[in-house]
């Protein structure tokens, strides 16, 4: 018998830790106070992941940072990283392992705040050790790449070239990053001096990073031209910053996102293609019927680099210039024939060998990418190209040029045919007279 007004259920007591309300209250109190400005290293969103291209975001040889640290397939590199830590410690006897540990512990909260999924990592010695081992490995690797004098016969990474070839792309993955400030802090504490035939003195982390990634990331500036108005957040941000800092931010270039014609359609409308001499990827110009595009070299790691730059922009940046650049490429290239025209014009340097592979790669890069419909960086350029293609005169002139004047023999045949027609007409007139 149940007495009226009574119940077997526990009352909604906010102070009782066993109730859902009290549990929610405790969880709200325990939320960490993290600044959105600190967060800069993210897990790539699922919408950007191509089902067949997950390797573009997942390291295959070495883990850097805590996100992929427990990946069993990467355990073989842990011994190499620890050896590099030992080399790093031996560079300066005045700074001990404990000193570096304390230096990292002093910034542990800031380091945790850099990771978008920091709730999965806990403060403590394990996190500190991951950061120390990986940071020392990265610094030592960059130093040894910079100066051959620092290498020795026991260095497997540089004695086996395939290892370095596989490590470099892993260090440009968004999920496989360390905050740049911790690299500079530890490198500063080491007081390393490096001398070689080119320069004397101790290089900066900016200079070491540029030298290390110059070839694979297609960086063409001289080291004297390097300018960073603010410290990079990590290596992916470093590569993006080098490309973006020189672009023309004139708002007249931007505009609404129109339909962008492909290279083949532009060719049929009489547009000529020329390589632009500038190293700035964004220096794409359309003048007097000629579209000038800076050279783009396509190699095995191009897709990986572009995908991670796009992922970083989509997760972190308000201005998605590189995403807009790749989106424009995607609209320019629909088929193999579009790539053929760009290769023939010496705009694209295809080291993959197959132009069909290039078109497929470009068409997959923008899956899940949503450009700003009102602030598309190349909106003005796209409008100019559309206006050119809409004019019938341009299409007819291009048709005549490409059909009858594409070779000297074709032009000569047309001239002979016209001459014969004129002579026939004259003969007919005289016959009538």
Secondary structure as a PSIPRED ss2 file (coil, helix, strand):
# PSIPRED VFORMAT (PSIPRED V4.0)

   1 X C   1.000  0.000  0.000
   2 X C   1.000  0.000  0.000
   3 X C   1.000  0.000  0.000
   4 X C   1.000  0.000  0.000
   5 X C   1.000  0.000  0.000
   6 X C   1.000  0.000  0.000
   7 X C   1.000  0.000  0.000
   8 X C   1.000  0.000  0.000
   9 X C   1.000  0.000  0.000
  10 X C   1.000  0.000  0.000
  11 X C   1.000  0.000  0.000
  12 X C   1.000  0.000  0.000
  13 X C   1.000  0.000  0.000
  14 X C   1.000  0.000  0.000
  15 X C   1.000  0.000  0.000
  16 X C   1.000  0.000  0.000
  17 X C   1.000  0.000  0.000
  18 X C   1.000  0.000  0.000
  19 X C   1.000  0.000  0.000
  20 X H   0.000  1.000  0.000
  21 X H   0.000  1.000  0.000
  22 X H   0.000  1.000  0.000
  23 X H   0.000  1.000  0.000
  24 X H   0.000  1.000  0.000
  25 X H   0.000  1.000  0.000
  26 X H   0.000  1.000  0.000
  27 X H   0.000  1.000  0.000
  28 X H   0.000  1.000  0.000
  29 X H   0.000  1.000  0.000
  30 X H   0.000  1.000  0.000
  31 X C   1.000  0.000  0.000
  32 X C   1.000  0.000  0.000
  33 X C   1.000  0.000  0.000
  34 X C   1.000  0.000  0.000
  35 X C   1.000  0.000  0.000
  36 X C   1.000  0.000  0.000
  37 X C   1.000  0.000  0.000
  38 X C   1.000  0.000  0.000
  39 X C   1.000  0.000  0.000
  40 X C   1.000  0.000  0.000
  41 X E   0.000  0.000  1.000
  42 X C   1.000  0.000  0.000
  43 X C   1.000  0.000  0.000
  44 X C   1.000  0.000  0.000
  45 X C   1.000  0.000  0.000
  46 X H   0.000  1.000  0.000
  47 X H   0.000  1.000  0.000
  48 X H   0.000  1.000  0.000
  49 X C   1.000  0.000  0.000
  50 X C   1.000  0.000  0.000
  51 X C   1.000  0.000  0.000
  52 X C   1.000  0.000  0.000
  53 X C   1.000  0.000  0.000
  54 X H   0.000  1.000  0.000
  55 X H   0.000  1.000  0.000
  56 X H   0.000  1.000  0.000
  57 X C   1.000  0.000  0.000
  58 X C   1.000  0.000  0.000
  59 X C   1.000  0.000  0.000
  60 X C   1.000  0.000  0.000
  61 X C   1.000  0.000  0.000
  62 X C   1.000  0.000  0.000
  63 X C   1.000  0.000  0.000
  64 X C   1.000  0.000  0.000
  65 X C   1.000  0.000  0.000
  66 X C   1.000  0.000  0.000
  67 X C   1.000  0.000  0.000
  68 X C   1.000  0.000  0.000
  69 X C   1.000  0.000  0.000
  70 X C   1.000  0.000  0.000
  71 X C   1.000  0.000  0.000
  72 X H   0.000  1.000  0.000
  73 X H   0.000  1.000  0.000
  74 X H   0.000  1.000  0.000
  75 X H   0.000  1.000  0.000
  76 X H   0.000  1.000  0.000
  77 X H   0.000  1.000  0.000
  78 X H   0.000  1.000  0.000
  79 X H   0.000  1.000  0.000
  80 X H   0.000  1.000  0.000
  81 X H   0.000  1.000  0.000
  82 X H   0.000  1.000  0.000
  83 X H   0.000  1.000  0.000
  84 X H   0.000  1.000  0.000
  85 X H   0.000  1.000  0.000
  86 X H   0.000  1.000  0.000
  87 X H   0.000  1.000  0.000
  88 X H   0.000  1.000  0.000
  89 X H   0.000  1.000  0.000
  90 X H   0.000  1.000  0.000
  91 X C   1.000  0.000  0.000
  92 X C   1.000  0.000  0.000
  93 X C   1.000  0.000  0.000
  94 X C   1.000  0.000  0.000
  95 X C   1.000  0.000  0.000
  96 X C   1.000  0.000  0.000
  97 X H   0.000  1.000  0.000
  98 X H   0.000  1.000  0.000
  99 X H   0.000  1.000  0.000
 100 X H   0.000  1.000  0.000
 101 X H   0.000  1.000  0.000
 102 X H   0.000  1.000  0.000
 103 X H   0.000  1.000  0.000
 104 X H   0.000  1.000  0.000
 105 X H   0.000  1.000  0.000
 106 X C   1.000  0.000  0.000
 107 X C   1.000  0.000  0.000
 108 X H   0.000  1.000  0.000
 109 X H   0.000  1.000  0.000
 110 X H   0.000  1.000  0.000
 111 X H   0.000  1.000  0.000
 112 X H   0.000  1.000  0.000
 113 X H   0.000  1.000  0.000
 114 X C   1.000  0.000  0.000
 115 X E   0.000  0.000  1.000
 116 X C   1.000  0.000  0.000
 117 X C   1.000  0.000  0.000
 118 X H   0.000  1.000  0.000
 119 X H   0.000  1.000  0.000
 120 X H   0.000  1.000  0.000
 121 X C   1.000  0.000  0.000
 122 X C   1.000  0.000  0.000
 123 X C   1.000  0.000  0.000
 124 X C   1.000  0.000  0.000
 125 X H   0.000  1.000  0.000
 126 X H   0.000  1.000  0.000
 127 X H   0.000  1.000  0.000
 128 X H   0.000  1.000  0.000
 129 X H   0.000  1.000  0.000
 130 X H   0.000  1.000  0.000
 131 X H   0.000  1.000  0.000
 132 X H   0.000  1.000  0.000
 133 X H   0.000  1.000  0.000
 134 X H   0.000  1.000  0.000
 135 X H   0.000  1.000  0.000
 136 X H   0.000  1.000  0.000
 137 X H   0.000  1.000  0.000
 138 X H   0.000  1.000  0.000
 139 X H   0.000  1.000  0.000
 140 X H   0.000  1.000  0.000
 141 X H   0.000  1.000  0.000
 142 X H   0.000  1.000  0.000
 143 X H   0.000  1.000  0.000
 144 X H   0.000  1.000  0.000
 145 X H   0.000  1.000  0.000
 146 X H   0.000  1.000  0.000
 147 X C   1.000  0.000  0.000
 148 X H   0.000  1.000  0.000
 149 X H   0.000  1.000  0.000
 150 X H   0.000  1.000  0.000
 151 X C   1.000  0.000  0.000
 152 X C   1.000  0.000  0.000
 153 X C   1.000  0.000  0.000
 154 X C   1.000  0.000  0.000
 155 X C   1.000  0.000  0.000
 156 X H   0.000  1.000  0.000
 157 X H   0.000  1.000  0.000
 158 X H   0.000  1.000  0.000
 159 X H   0.000  1.000  0.000
 160 X C   1.000  0.000  0.000
 161 X H   0.000  1.000  0.000
 162 X H   0.000  1.000  0.000
 163 X H   0.000  1.000  0.000
 164 X H   0.000  1.000  0.000
 165 X H   0.000  1.000  0.000
 166 X H   0.000  1.000  0.000
 167 X H   0.000  1.000  0.000
 168 X H   0.000  1.000  0.000
 169 X H   0.000  1.000  0.000
 170 X H   0.000  1.000  0.000
 171 X C   1.000  0.000  0.000
 172 X C   1.000  0.000  0.000
 173 X C   1.000  0.000  0.000
 174 X H   0.000  1.000  0.000
 175 X H   0.000  1.000  0.000
 176 X H   0.000  1.000  0.000
 177 X C   1.000  0.000  0.000
 178 X C   1.000  0.000  0.000
 179 X C   1.000  0.000  0.000
 180 X H   0.000  1.000  0.000
 181 X H   0.000  1.000  0.000
 182 X H   0.000  1.000  0.000
 183 X H   0.000  1.000  0.000
 184 X H   0.000  1.000  0.000
 185 X H   0.000  1.000  0.000
 186 X H   0.000  1.000  0.000
 187 X H   0.000  1.000  0.000
 188 X H   0.000  1.000  0.000
 189 X H   0.000  1.000  0.000
 190 X H   0.000  1.000  0.000
 191 X C   1.000  0.000  0.000
 192 X C   1.000  0.000  0.000
 193 X C   1.000  0.000  0.000
 194 X C   1.000  0.000  0.000
 195 X C   1.000  0.000  0.000
 196 X C   1.000  0.000  0.000
 197 X C   1.000  0.000  0.000
 198 X C   1.000  0.000  0.000
 199 X C   1.000  0.000  0.000
 200 X C   1.000  0.000  0.000
 201 X C   1.000  0.000  0.000
 202 X C   1.000  0.000  0.000
 203 X C   1.000  0.000  0.000
 204 X C   1.000  0.000  0.000
 205 X H   0.000  1.000  0.000
 206 X H   0.000  1.000  0.000
 207 X H   0.000  1.000  0.000
 208 X H   0.000  1.000  0.000
 209 X H   0.000  1.000  0.000
 210 X H   0.000  1.000  0.000
 211 X H   0.000  1.000  0.000
 212 X H   0.000  1.000  0.000
 213 X H   0.000  1.000  0.000
 214 X C   1.000  0.000  0.000
 215 X C   1.000  0.000  0.000
 216 X C   1.000  0.000  0.000
 217 X C   1.000  0.000  0.000
 218 X C   1.000  0.000  0.000
 219 X C   1.000  0.000  0.000
 220 X C   1.000  0.000  0.000
 221 X C   1.000  0.000  0.000
 222 X C   1.000  0.000  0.000
 223 X H   0.000  1.000  0.000
 224 X H   0.000  1.000  0.000
 225 X H   0.000  1.000  0.000
 226 X C   1.000  0.000  0.000
 227 X C   1.000  0.000  0.000
 228 X C   1.000  0.000  0.000
 229 X C   1.000  0.000  0.000
 230 X C   1.000  0.000  0.000
 231 X C   1.000  0.000  0.000
 232 X C   1.000  0.000  0.000
 233 X C   1.000  0.000  0.000
 234 X C   1.000  0.000  0.000
 235 X H   0.000  1.000  0.000
 236 X H   0.000  1.000  0.000
 237 X H   0.000  1.000  0.000
 238 X H   0.000  1.000  0.000
 239 X H   0.000  1.000  0.000
 240 X H   0.000  1.000  0.000
 241 X H   0.000  1.000  0.000
 242 X H   0.000  1.000  0.000
 243 X H   0.000  1.000  0.000
 244 X H   0.000  1.000  0.000
 245 X C   1.000  0.000  0.000
 246 X C   1.000  0.000  0.000
 247 X C   1.000  0.000  0.000
 248 X C   1.000  0.000  0.000
 249 X C   1.000  0.000  0.000
 250 X C   1.000  0.000  0.000
 251 X H   0.000  1.000  0.000
 252 X H   0.000  1.000  0.000
 253 X H   0.000  1.000  0.000
 254 X C   1.000  0.000  0.000
 255 X E   0.000  0.000  1.000
 256 X C   1.000  0.000  0.000
 257 X C   1.000  0.000  0.000
 258 X C   1.000  0.000  0.000
 259 X C   1.000  0.000  0.000
 260 X C   1.000  0.000  0.000
 261 X C   1.000  0.000  0.000
 262 X C   1.000  0.000  0.000
 263 X H   0.000  1.000  0.000
 264 X H   0.000  1.000  0.000
 265 X H   0.000  1.000  0.000
 266 X H   0.000  1.000  0.000
 267 X H   0.000  1.000  0.000
 268 X H   0.000  1.000  0.000
 269 X C   1.000  0.000  0.000
 270 X C   1.000  0.000  0.000
 271 X C   1.000  0.000  0.000
 272 X E   0.000  0.000  1.000
 273 X E   0.000  0.000  1.000
 274 X E   0.000  0.000  1.000
 275 X E   0.000  0.000  1.000
 276 X E   0.000  0.000  1.000
 277 X C   1.000  0.000  0.000
 278 X C   1.000  0.000  0.000
 279 X C   1.000  0.000  0.000
 280 X C   1.000  0.000  0.000
 281 X C   1.000  0.000  0.000
 282 X C   1.000  0.000  0.000
 283 X C   1.000  0.000  0.000
 284 X C   1.000  0.000  0.000
 285 X E   0.000  0.000  1.000
 286 X E   0.000  0.000  1.000
 287 X E   0.000  0.000  1.000
 288 X C   1.000  0.000  0.000
 289 X C   1.000  0.000  0.000
 290 X E   0.000  0.000  1.000
 291 X E   0.000  0.000  1.000
 292 X E   0.000  0.000  1.000
 293 X E   0.000  0.000  1.000
 294 X E   0.000  0.000  1.000
 295 X C   1.000  0.000  0.000
 296 X E   0.000  0.000  1.000
 297 X E   0.000  0.000  1.000
 298 X E   0.000  0.000  1.000
 299 X C   1.000  0.000  0.000
 300 X C   1.000  0.000  0.000
 301 X C   1.000  0.000  0.000
 302 X H   0.000  1.000  0.000
 303 X H   0.000  1.000  0.000
 304 X H   0.000  1.000  0.000
 305 X H   0.000  1.000  0.000
 306 X H   0.000  1.000  0.000
 307 X H   0.000  1.000  0.000
 308 X H   0.000  1.000  0.000
 309 X H   0.000  1.000  0.000
 310 X H   0.000  1.000  0.000
 311 X H   0.000  1.000  0.000
 312 X H   0.000  1.000  0.000
 313 X H   0.000  1.000  0.000
 314 X H   0.000  1.000  0.000
 315 X H   0.000  1.000  0.000
 316 X H   0.000  1.000  0.000
 317 X C   1.000  0.000  0.000
 318 X C   1.000  0.000  0.000
 319 X C   1.000  0.000  0.000
 320 X C   1.000  0.000  0.000
 321 X H   0.000  1.000  0.000
 322 X H   0.000  1.000  0.000
 323 X H   0.000  1.000  0.000
 324 X H   0.000  1.000  0.000
 325 X H   0.000  1.000  0.000
 326 X H   0.000  1.000  0.000
 327 X H   0.000  1.000  0.000
 328 X H   0.000  1.000  0.000
 329 X H   0.000  1.000  0.000
 330 X H   0.000  1.000  0.000
 331 X H   0.000  1.000  0.000
 332 X H   0.000  1.000  0.000
 333 X C   1.000  0.000  0.000
 334 X C   1.000  0.000  0.000
 335 X C   1.000  0.000  0.000
 336 X H   0.000  1.000  0.000
 337 X H   0.000  1.000  0.000
 338 X H   0.000  1.000  0.000
 339 X H   0.000  1.000  0.000
 340 X H   0.000  1.000  0.000
 341 X H   0.000  1.000  0.000
 342 X H   0.000  1.000  0.000
 343 X H   0.000  1.000  0.000
 344 X H   0.000  1.000  0.000
 345 X C   1.000  0.000  0.000
 346 X C   1.000  0.000  0.000
 347 X C   1.000  0.000  0.000
 348 X E   0.000  0.000  1.000
 349 X E   0.000  0.000  1.000
 350 X E   0.000  0.000  1.000
 351 X C   1.000  0.000  0.000
 352 X C   1.000  0.000  0.000
 353 X C   1.000  0.000  0.000
 354 X C   1.000  0.000  0.000
 355 X H   0.000  1.000  0.000
 356 X H   0.000  1.000  0.000
 357 X H   0.000  1.000  0.000
 358 X H   0.000  1.000  0.000
 359 X H   0.000  1.000  0.000
 360 X H   0.000  1.000  0.000
 361 X H   0.000  1.000  0.000
 362 X H   0.000  1.000  0.000
 363 X H   0.000  1.000  0.000
 364 X H   0.000  1.000  0.000
 365 X H   0.000  1.000  0.000
 366 X C   1.000  0.000  0.000
 367 X C   1.000  0.000  0.000
 368 X C   1.000  0.000  0.000
 369 X C   1.000  0.000  0.000
 370 X C   1.000  0.000  0.000
 371 X C   1.000  0.000  0.000
 372 X C   1.000  0.000  0.000
 373 X C   1.000  0.000  0.000
 374 X C   1.000  0.000  0.000
 375 X C   1.000  0.000  0.000
 376 X E   0.000  0.000  1.000
 377 X C   1.000  0.000  0.000
 378 X C   1.000  0.000  0.000
 379 X H   0.000  1.000  0.000
 380 X H   0.000  1.000  0.000
 381 X H   0.000  1.000  0.000
 382 X H   0.000  1.000  0.000
 383 X H   0.000  1.000  0.000
 384 X H   0.000  1.000  0.000
 385 X H   0.000  1.000  0.000
 386 X H   0.000  1.000  0.000
 387 X H   0.000  1.000  0.000
 388 X H   0.000  1.000  0.000
 389 X H   0.000  1.000  0.000
 390 X H   0.000  1.000  0.000
 391 X C   1.000  0.000  0.000
 392 X H   0.000  1.000  0.000
 393 X H   0.000  1.000  0.000
 394 X H   0.000  1.000  0.000
 395 X H   0.000  1.000  0.000
 396 X H   0.000  1.000  0.000
 397 X H   0.000  1.000  0.000
 398 X H   0.000  1.000  0.000
 399 X H   0.000  1.000  0.000
 400 X H   0.000  1.000  0.000
 401 X H   0.000  1.000  0.000
 402 X H   0.000  1.000  0.000
 403 X H   0.000  1.000  0.000
 404 X H   0.000  1.000  0.000
 405 X C   1.000  0.000  0.000
 406 X C   1.000  0.000  0.000
 407 X C   1.000  0.000  0.000
 408 X H   0.000  1.000  0.000
 409 X H   0.000  1.000  0.000
 410 X H   0.000  1.000  0.000
 411 X H   0.000  1.000  0.000
 412 X H   0.000  1.000  0.000
 413 X H   0.000  1.000  0.000
 414 X H   0.000  1.000  0.000
 415 X H   0.000  1.000  0.000
 416 X H   0.000  1.000  0.000
 417 X H   0.000  1.000  0.000
 418 X H   0.000  1.000  0.000
 419 X H   0.000  1.000  0.000
 420 X H   0.000  1.000  0.000
 421 X H   0.000  1.000  0.000
 422 X H   0.000  1.000  0.000
 423 X H   0.000  1.000  0.000
 424 X H   0.000  1.000  0.000
 425 X H   0.000  1.000  0.000
 426 X H   0.000  1.000  0.000
 427 X H   0.000  1.000  0.000
 428 X H   0.000  1.000  0.000
 429 X H   0.000  1.000  0.000
 430 X H   0.000  1.000  0.000
 431 X H   0.000  1.000  0.000
 432 X H   0.000  1.000  0.000
 433 X C   1.000  0.000  0.000
